[in-house]
Every structure is written in C-alpha cells, then in structure tokens.
C-alpha cells in the first residue's frame, strides 16, 4: 500500500478510461447526426443555397469522427488527472460544451432553425475556448488535442452564418413542406 504505480499500470489505467470516453463521444455525436437526419441526404438541406466554401459531404463524414476521437482522448487525459486542481470544472465544461455540440444538428437539420443554430454555435465556441483554457491548466496536451475541434467549429460557424445569409427563408421552407404533407 502507498506504493507508486508503475508506468505500465498508469498507461493501462489511462487506456481503461479512454476505452470508455472515446467510443462514448463518437457514439453520441453519431446519434445526434443520425436522429436529426444531418447531411446532404436531408432534402431540406439539399434545397438550400450553399456558400462557395462548403466542402463536399464526405469531408464532414471524415472530419467529425476524427474530432470526436481527439475529444474522447482529451477528456480521458483530464479524467485521469485525479487530484488536479480545477479538474471538476474542466470536466463540467467539457460535458456542457458536448451537450451544446450534440444539440446543434437537431436544431439546424431537424428543426430547420438556421439562425438559432448560428447563435448556438457561437455559444459552443465560447464554451470550447473556456474548456481549452481549463484543460491547459491541468494537462496542456489535452488542450492541444481540442484545438482542431475549435478551428473546425469556427469554420462551421462561418458556414452556418453564410447559409443563413443565403437562405433568409430557410425556417419558412420547413413550415411550407409541412403544409404540403397535410
């Protein structure tokens, strides 16, 4: 008792945490997209005017799982930093920003609320910045793992803003399609 764990034991313990956090973050992100019918197969989205900087749909299918893997590893690093000052706050911020992340697709793709989704992504970016700062105070490598995600969110915010500007009637298109179905 009271002995320090070996590097191998520490590595195994970290892997046990990461084996839960990585698939969980990826699975919840996938579910959010699936239940909201996100992507180019969504008829409402396909009908919208897109900005010239809009990447092909396949890019989103590659980028998001990679980002979710990085996030799962980053949160595992912080989870594993037992006893670190600010760990609870950092984990709380991570959970809140992930919930906001998972809410974006249903708001944009299912509810067709393009303007509200833009404001939500701005909130998400602010929460991610706060999470990155909190992670950096505990384990800088965890913060670095979140930087590609932050960069992608900024790009996604620009896309959301441009789609909103190009489609001022996007929210009404939903109500019109509902009227036709009745």
C-alpha positions in Angstrom: 0.0 0.0 0.0 1.1 3.5 -0.6 3.4 2.5 -3.4 3.5 4.5 -6.6 2.0 2.8 -9.7 4.4 1.8 -12.4 4.3 3.5 -15.9 2.7 0.3 -17.3 0.0 0.4 -14.6 -0.6 4.1 -15.3 -0.8 3.5 -19.0 -3.3 0.6 -18.5 -5.4 2.7 -16.3 -5.5 5.6 -18.8 -6.4 3.1 -21.6 -9.3 1.8 -19.5 -10.7 5.4 -19.2 -10.1 6.2 -22.9 -11.7 2.9 -23.9 -14.9 4.4 -22.5 -14.6 8.1 -23.3 -13.6 7.8 -27.0 -16.4 5.5 -28.1 -18.9 7.4 -26.0 -18.1 10.7 -27.5 -18.1 9.3 -31.1 -21.4 7.3 -30.5 -23.3 10.3 -29.0 -22.0 12.5 -31.9 -23.2 9.9 -34.4 -26.5 9.5 -32.8 -27.1 13.3 -32.8 -26.4 13.4 -36.5 -28.5 10.4 -37.3 -31.6 11.4 -35.3 -31.6 14.8 -36.9 -31.0 13.5 -40.4 -28.0 15.7 -40.8 -26.0 15.9 -44.0 -26.5 16.2 -47.7 -29.2 13.5 -47.8 -31.5 15.8 -45.9 -33.9 17.1 -48.6 -34.4 20.4 -46.8 -30.7 21.0 -46.5 -30.1 19.8 -50.1 -32.5 22.5 -51.3 -30.7 25.3 -49.5 -28.2 27.6 -51.3 -24.7 26.8 -50.1 -21.6 29.1 -49.9 -18.7 28.5 -52.2 -16.5 27.3 -49.4 -18.9 24.5 -48.5 -16.9 21.2 -48.5 -18.3 18.0 -50.0 -20.4 15.9 -47.7 -17.7 13.2 -47.4 -15.5 15.7 -45.7 -17.9 16.0 -42.8 -18.1 12.2 -42.5 -14.3 12.1 -42.1 -13.7 15.2 -40.0 -16.3 14.7 -37.3 -15.4 11.2 -36.2 -11.7 12.2 -36.1 -12.5 15.3 -34.0 -14.7 13.2 -31.7 -11.8 10.7 -31.2 -9.5 13.6 -30.3 -12.1 14.9 -27.8 -12.5 11.5 -26.3 -8.8 11.2 -25.7 -8.6 14.8 -24.4 -11.3 14.2 -21.8 -9.7 10.9 -20.8 -6.4 12.7 -20.1 -8.3 15.1 -17.8 -10.4 12.4 -16.2 -7.1 10.5 -15.5 -5.6 13.6 -13.8 -7.0 12.7 -10.4 -6.4 15.3 -7.8 -5.6 18.0 -10.2 -6.9 21.4 -9.2 -9.8 22.5 -11.5 -10.4 19.0 -12.8 -14.1 19.0 -11.8 -14.6 22.4 -13.5 -12.8 21.3 -16.6 -14.9 18.1 -16.8 -18.1 20.0 -16.2 -17.2 22.5 -19.0 -16.4 19.6 -21.3 -19.8 17.9 -20.7 -21.7 21.2 -21.2 -19.9 22.0 -24.4 -20.5 18.4 -25.7 -24.3 18.7 -24.9 -24.4 22.0 -26.8 -22.5 20.3 -29.7 -24.9 17.4 -29.8 -27.8 19.9 -29.8 -26.6 21.8 -32.9 -27.5 19.1 -35.5 -31.1 18.7 -34.3 -31.6 22.4 -34.2 -30.2 23.0 -37.7 -31.1 19.9 -39.6 -34.3 18.7 -37.9 -35.9 21.9 -36.6 -34.5 24.0 -39.6 -33.6 26.8 -37.2 -30.6 28.2 -39.1 -30.4 31.5 -37.3 -30.8 29.9 -33.8 -28.2 27.3 -34.8 -25.7 30.1 -35.6 -26.2 31.6 -32.1 -25.8 28.1 -30.6 -22.5 27.6 -32.4 -21.2 30.9 -31.1 -22.1 29.8 -27.6 -20.4 26.4 -28.3 -17.2 28.2 -29.5 -17.2 30.3 -26.3 -17.6 27.1 -24.2 -14.9 25.3 -26.1 -12.5 28.2 -25.5 -13.3 28.0 -21.8 -12.8 24.2 -21.9 -9.4 24.5 -23.7 -8.2 27.1 -21.1 -9.4 24.8 -18.2 -7.7 21.7 -19.8 -4.5 23.7 -20.5 -4.2 24.4 -16.7 -4.3 20.7 -16.0 -2.7 18.9 -18.9 -1.6 21.1 -21.9 -1.7 18.2 -24.2 -5.4 17.8 -23.7 -5.9 21.4 -24.6 -3.9 20.9 -27.8 -6.0 17.9 -28.8 -9.0 20.2 -28.7 -7.6 22.9 -31.0 -8.5 21.2 -34.3 -12.1 20.9 -33.0 -12.1 24.7 -32.1 -10.8 25.5 -35.6 -13.4 23.3 -37.2 -16.2 24.9 -35.1 -15.1 28.4 -36.3 -15.2 27.2 -39.9 -18.6 25.6 -39.2 -19.8 28.9 -37.7 -18.8 30.7 -40.9 -20.7 28.1 -43.0 -23.8 28.4 -40.7 -23.7 32.2 -41.0 -23.3 32.2 -44.8 -26.1 29.6 -45.2 -28.3 31.9 -43.0 -27.5 34.9 -45.2 -28.0 33.0 -48.5 -31.3 31.5 -47.3 -33.3 34.1 -45.3 -36.4 32.0 -45.8 -34.8 28.7 -44.6 -37.1 28.4 -41.5 -40.2 29.1 -43.5 -39.3 26.3 -46.0 -39.9 23.8 -43.2 -43.4 25.1 -42.5 -44.3 25.1 -46.2 -43.2 21.5 -46.6 -45.3 20.5 -43.6 -48.3 22.2 -45.2 -47.9 20.2 -48.3 -47.7 16.9 -46.4 -51.1 17.6 -44.7 
